[in-house]
Amino acid sequence: MKIFGLILLVLVFAAVLVYAIGARLPVNHTASVTGVVPAPPDKVFARIADVANSAAWRPAVKSVTVLAPVPGPGGMQAHWVESIGHGQTMTFLAVRSEAPTHREVLLDLPNASYGGTWTYELSPGPSPATTTLRITETGFIHPPLYRFMMVHVFGPTHNLNQYMTDIQSASAKP
């Protein structure tokens, strides 16, 4: 019984420590990755903007449901839901698109405990028929446990790195 009590005490202490560390991390964050994609900017931009077919080249996305466009300051904005498995979905809104150089996407989950934008900046790459792609996440995470996990377990660029790897791989295929 003493061992069980000691184990329980250690677990409670660890949980309090993780929460305290997470609470000290800032709610707002910005993270960026830059990579070279083996395709010209117009083709890379078209792939990014073609959200209906993104499940075909992004393994983490199980399916995409395209919603009716939403009126915005620059015209109609693409709106969609990505199913990422285990019953989880994320709704997105393309708040700014300037083909083939810039796209900004908002995680459209009102009152969510986390959210923000992903900004895609495309420019000609270092060699012909390549693109330099910079993806910047500007977001917020309210729960201290989620902040701890982002910084100390997954890393702040985990999702950005995965997206970059996926688009590089998809663009390398004929």
FENFEN-V642538 format. One record per residue. N is the residue number from 1. RES is the residue in one letter. OMEGA is omega in whole degrees, 0 to 359 (NA if undefined). NEAR is the number of other ideal C-beta (glycine too) atoms within 12 Angstrom. D_FIRST is the distance of its C-alpha to the first C-alpha in Angstrom with 1 decimal. Layout:
<<N & RES & OMEGA & NEAR & D_FIRST> <N & RES & OMEGA & NEAR & D_FIRST>>
This chain:
<<1 & M & 179 & 7 & 0.0> <2 & K & 180 & 8 & 3.8> <3 & I & 178 & 9 & 5.4> <4 & F & 179 & 10 & 5.2> <5 & G & 179 & 11 & 6.3> <6 & L & 178 & 12 & 8.7> <7 & I & 179 & 13 & 10.0> <8 & L & 178 & 14 & 10.6> <9 & L & 179 & 14 & 12.3> <10 & V & 180 & 14 & 14.4> <11 & L & 178 & 14 & 15.4> <12 & V & 178 & 14 & 16.6> <13 & F & 179 & 14 & 18.4> <14 & A & 180 & 16 & 20.0> <15 & A & 179 & 17 & 21.2> <16 & V & 179 & 17 & 22.7> <17 & L & 178 & 18 & 24.3> <18 & V & 179 & 24 & 25.9> <19 & Y & 181 & 20 & 27.1> <20 & A & 178 & 16 & 28.6> <21 & I & 179 & 20 & 30.3> <22 & G & 180 & 25 & 31.7> <23 & A & 180 & 19 & 32.9> <24 & R & 179 & 15 & 34.9> <25 & L & 181 & 25 & 36.7> <26 & P & 178 & 17 & 40.0> <27 & V & 182 & 20 & 40.3> <28 & N & 179 & 19 & 43.6> <29 & H & 173 & 26 & 44.2> <30 & T & 178 & 19 & 47.0> <31 & A & 181 & 29 & 46.7> <32 & S & 169 & 22 & 49.5> <33 & V & 178 & 30 & 50.2> <34 & T & 179 & 23 & 53.6> <35 & G & 178 & 30 & 54.8> <36 & V & 181 & 26 & 57.9> <37 & V & 184 & 42 & 58.3> <38 & P & 177 & 26 & 60.9> <39 & A & 179 & 32 & 63.1> <40 & P & 184 & 24 & 65.5> <41 & P & 181 & 32 & 64.4> <42 & D & 179 & 19 & 66.0> <43 & K & 178 & 27 & 64.1> <44 & V & 179 & 40 & 60.8> <45 & F & 180 & 28 & 61.3> <46 & A & 179 & 25 & 62.3> <47 & R & 179 & 36 & 59.0> <48 & I & 184 & 42 & 56.9> <49 & A & 180 & 32 & 58.9> <50 & D & 185 & 25 & 58.8> <51 & V & 181 & 33 & 55.4> <52 & A & 182 & 21 & 56.2> <53 & N & 184 & 18 & 56.0> <54 & S & 178 & 33 & 53.2> <55 & A & 180 & 24 & 50.7> <56 & A & 182 & 18 & 53.0> <57 & W & 177 & 28 & 52.3> <58 & R & 184 & 29 & 49.0> <59 & P & 181 & 16 & 46.2> <60 & A & 180 & 23 & 43.6> <61 & V & 182 & 29 & 46.0> <62 & K & 178 & 20 & 45.9> <63 & S & 179 & 22 & 48.8> <64 & V & 174 & 27 & 51.0> <65 & T & 179 & 20 & 52.6> <66 & V & 179 & 23 & 55.6> <67 & L & 177 & 21 & 56.2> <68 & A & 177 & 13 & 59.5> <69 & P & 182 & 18 & 60.6> <70 & V & 178 & 21 & 60.1> <71 & P & 179 & 13 & 63.0> <72 & G & 183 & 18 & 62.5> <73 & P & 182 & 10 & 64.7> <74 & G & 183 & 17 & 65.8> <75 & G & 181 & 14 & 66.3> <76 & M & 183 & 16 & 64.1> <77 & Q & 178 & 26 & 60.6> <78 & A & 184 & 33 & 58.7> <79 & H & 184 & 26 & 55.6> <80 & W & 178 & 32 & 53.0> <81 & V & 176 & 27 & 49.5> <82 & E & 173 & 30 & 47.5> <83 & S & 183 & 20 & 44.9> <84 & I & 176 & 22 & 42.2> <85 & G & 180 & 15 & 40.2> <86 & H & 179 & 8 & 37.0> <87 & G & 181 & 8 & 39.1> <88 & Q & 175 & 15 & 39.6> <89 & T & 177 & 22 & 43.1> <90 & M & 181 & 31 & 44.8> <91 & T & 183 & 27 & 48.2> <92 & F & 178 & 34 & 50.7> <93 & L & 177 & 32 & 54.0> <94 & A & 187 & 36 & 56.6> <95 & V & 179 & 28 & 57.8> <96 & R & 177 & 24 & 60.3> <97 & S & 177 & 29 & 62.0> <98 & E & 183 & 20 & 64.9> <99 & A & 354 & 20 & 65.6> <100 & P & 187 & 25 & 65.3> <101 & T & 189 & 24 & 63.8> <102 & H & 174 & 26 & 61.2> <103 & R & 178 & 36 & 58.7> <104 & E & 184 & 30 & 56.1> <105 & V & 181 & 35 & 53.5> <106 & L & 170 & 30 & 51.3> <107 & L & 189 & 30 & 48.0> <108 & D & 178 & 27 & 49.1> <109 & L & 181 & 20 & 46.0> <110 & P & 179 & 10 & 46.8> <111 & N & 179 & 8 & 44.0> <112 & A & 179 & 19 & 41.7> <113 & S & 175 & 18 & 38.8> <114 & Y & 179 & 24 & 40.5> <115 & G & 179 & 27 & 44.1> <116 & G & 182 & 32 & 47.2> <117 & T & 170 & 26 & 50.1> <118 & W & 179 & 36 & 50.8> <119 & T & 179 & 30 & 54.2> <120 & Y & 178 & 39 & 56.0> <121 & E & 184 & 26 & 58.8> <122 & L & 176 & 36 & 61.0> <123 & S & 179 & 21 & 63.8> <124 & P & 182 & 20 & 65.8> <125 & G & 183 & 24 & 63.9> <126 & P & 177 & 14 & 64.9> <127 & S & 181 & 13 & 66.9> <128 & P & 178 & 11 & 69.0> <129 & A & 172 & 18 & 67.2> <130 & T & 181 & 23 & 63.9> <131 & T & 169 & 36 & 62.1> <132 & T & 182 & 26 & 60.0> <133 & L & 174 & 41 & 57.3> <134 & R & 178 & 28 & 55.3> <135 & I & 180 & 37 & 52.4> <136 & T & 175 & 27 & 51.1> <137 & E & 175 & 35 & 48.1> <138 & T & 188 & 22 & 48.3> <139 & G & 179 & 30 & 45.4> <140 & F & 175 & 23 & 42.7> <141 & I & 182 & 30 & 39.0> <142 & H & 185 & 22 & 37.5> <143 & P & 180 & 19 & 33.8> <144 & P & 179 & 26 & 32.1> <145 & L & 179 & 25 & 29.7> <146 & Y & 179 & 27 & 32.9> <147 & R & 178 & 30 & 34.6> <148 & F & 182 & 25 & 31.8> <149 & M & 181 & 21 & 31.8> <150 & M & 185 & 32 & 35.6> <151 & V & 190 & 23 & 35.9> <152 & H & 180 & 19 & 33.0> <153 & V & 184 & 15 & 32.2> <154 & F & 186 & 18 & 35.4> <155 & G & 186 & 17 & 38.0> <156 & P & 181 & 29 & 40.6> <157 & T & 183 & 25 & 43.2> <158 & H & 182 & 20 & 41.2> <159 & N & 179 & 28 & 43.0> <160 & L & 178 & 32 & 46.3> <161 & N & 180 & 22 & 46.1> <162 & Q & 178 & 24 & 45.3> <163 & Y & 181 & 36 & 48.3> <164 & M & 179 & 33 & 50.5> <165 & T & 181 & 24 & 49.6> <166 & D & 183 & 28 & 50.2> <167 & I & 176 & 35 & 53.6> <168 & Q & 180 & 29 & 54.7> <169 & S & 181 & 20 & 53.9> <170 & A & 182 & 28 & 55.6> <171 & S & 179 & 31 & 58.6> <172 & A & 180 & 19 & 59.0> <173 & K & 180 & 15 & 59.7> <174 & P & NA & 7 & 63.3>>
